[in-house]
């Protein structure tokens, strides 16, 4: 017995060939000439017997699959019993032209070749997509009843099956698999398709929320998911069973789950929060189609939806299948498989394997250049407060990654020392002195940098001033509020406004503002500092709305407590958990690479959430902290007490450890 297989190097094909090797006979596999090396590599990986799995050079897009008369005569002598046609485009995002060429023209060429070879039976791998968007139960003997075939993928799947059904020269059998996912035993998959499109969304949900957090989700139609091993096992068994020619077989799950149930199954597999409350998407059907279309075409709606789909790597073509209306009867298939032991495994029994394989091999984030060098090499990066602490640690990292690093600070000696050390290590580093609390100094700095470097790609507003003093101790110190606002807010805004014209002209630029966890936690005794940082946060949020369309990104980092010279006057901080400058710089590096709108610790986000949901309860917590951590001797201006300042109590240390990173 001999076999001929098209699409043998594809996902279904490689597993089908593995099954056919368990039987006797030669297996001829159609391979394009330029893909012979790929075939050899795959054959070696799959462990195929090179004496039994033989490549046949050809091309699906050519008549009779591009085989010469001599090749056809040689293959005819092999008396091929089974011709498996699997070659097709299984991609809803592919162009209509390419799908027609592969799915319809390719099927006709395969039929012509099979007829020329006088094969015993032509086995056509169709798809449940051939039913289109039929509203109801689609039986295996139905074909012309298909509806909603406007989509190129659905149309070409339907029309290619129609060619087989109209074939009179040879016998045929048709297989309509459901949505094929990875192997139920290994999880192996070769591409992102079907439910895999939503894995990125689930992963991001997992990163933002704990697994126990209930979330709002969407319900929809029932989608039919089947693992590749079930599909090829069923095809292999049915193909070799007698008296089934001219029949169609639904290789589907007889009890398909709804979209929301499928997503929750994978949420459990990936340890992401489940969508506890699900809104049925069909409830919006009562809204007239014209109104839905009008709302969907509004510019802000289109941009928002487009942004969400891009972020989650979901093609817009997939959305129409959320309310998939078709169910599939598979009684013909069940009769053919009776006694074989072949059946669809429950999705939750192997979903974890699919997730694990996707996360290790297919996750798009694996192929994103996440190196700092890839983001900053030869780009101009300006870092204020770059002579010490967070600024210096960040400058060292970006300089080592090949950036044109510009550091700014007031103190000339310390600044130039930092510059020289980084230059000695091979960095391209430039240093400029400036007092960023003075607007004229800010303007002079902007002019110097633009004249020397032409533009700025990334601005890190790190320079800042912090004051820890209660409001009662500040009645006669209004200048504390003025000077923190002058440096932490106005100085940053002045630089942003100075560099922004060239950024918008070039349509690219990134502003990173080093804010504070105190903005989220509303830390007592830091009213001057937190207010100045909150102002910068608010500016950034407004600016994002105006400038994101011009290629400008803003990132706010709500930095937790960092052990820098700025916190040195408060001796209590020597005994509480803090980040090192290097750890803080890693957060800045993350901001440069990923360009998120905000980077914050979970504690910071949780604090803001609790304050929003239960402000009175949060007020009690903050007031308790205020009473527990008194003003320091430095804040009181008590120089005598400063020398003998007592060490923090165990109660203070325990509270600070519990609220790690928050300023007290």
ABEGO torsion letter per residue (X at the ends): XBBBBBGAABAAAAAAAAAAAABBEBBBBBBBAAAAAAAAAAAAAAGBBAAABBBBBBBAABBGGGBBAAAAAAAAAAGBABBBBABBBBBAABBAAAAAAAAAAAAAAAAAAAAAAGBABBBBBBBAAAAEBBBEBBBAABAAABBGAABAAAAAAAAAAAAAAABAABBBBBBBBBBBBBBAAAGBBABBBEAAAAAAAAAAAAAABBAABBBBBBBBBBBBBBBAAAAAAAAAAAAABBGABGBBBBBBBABBBBAAAAAAAAAAAAGBBBBABBBBAAAAAABBAAAAAAAAABAAAAAAAAAAAAAAGBBAAAAAAAABABBBBAAAAAAAABGAGBBBBBAAAAAAAAAAAAAAAABAAAABBABAAAAABGBBBBBBGAABEAAAAAAAAAAAAGBBBBBBBABAAAAAAAAAAAAAAGBBBBBBBBBAABAAAAAAAAAAAAAAAGBBABBBBABBBBBBBBAAAAAABAAAAAAAAAAAAAAAAAAAAAAAAAAAAAGBEBBBBBBBAAAAAGBBGAAAAAAAAAAAAAAAAAAAAAAAAAGBBBBBBBBBBBBBAAAAABAAAAABBBBBAAAAAAAAAAAAAAGBABBBBAAAAAAAAAAAABAAAAAAAAAAAAAABBBBAAAAGBAAAAAABBBBBAAAAAAAAABBGBBX
